[in-house]
Amino acid sequence: MDIDPFTMQHKSHKNIFGLGQCTNIHSHGTSSTFLGILAQAEVVSNNTWKLLTGAEGGLSNYDGWNASPILVDTHNSIVGEWK
């Protein structure tokens, strides 16, 4: 799906939004981990609400934030974050 990598809105059909692996967001240096998609979902939710209600103000933007757990042994992990 050809979306704007910041608003997550389809470039040709303004009433369509996308997130995750069904989009072209990978070509903008962003991977789609579970935590990254949660951040994208917040942007899509806000922008869908603004579109449906005609709310004032610009659309929300996804800043590329992503995170992924890193296993350090069989019982422990840490979370790596990046933009």
C-alpha positions, 0 to 999 in steps of 0.5 A: 500500500502506497502511504505517506510515511508520516501520516500513514494516509494513502497517497491517492485515496485520502480516506484510506490509512495503513500500517505495518507490513502491508505498506511501503513504510519499509522503503523509508528505513522503518521496520515493522515490529509489534511495538512499532506498529502500536506507535503507527496504530496511534497515528492511524487512530488519531488521523482517522478520527480527525478525518471522520469528525472534521476536527481542526488541526493537522494530521498526526505524524509517525516519527519512525519510533520502533522497538524490539526485545533482545533476549539476553538469556533464557529468562531475561530480555531488554528492549532496544529502541530506535527512530 
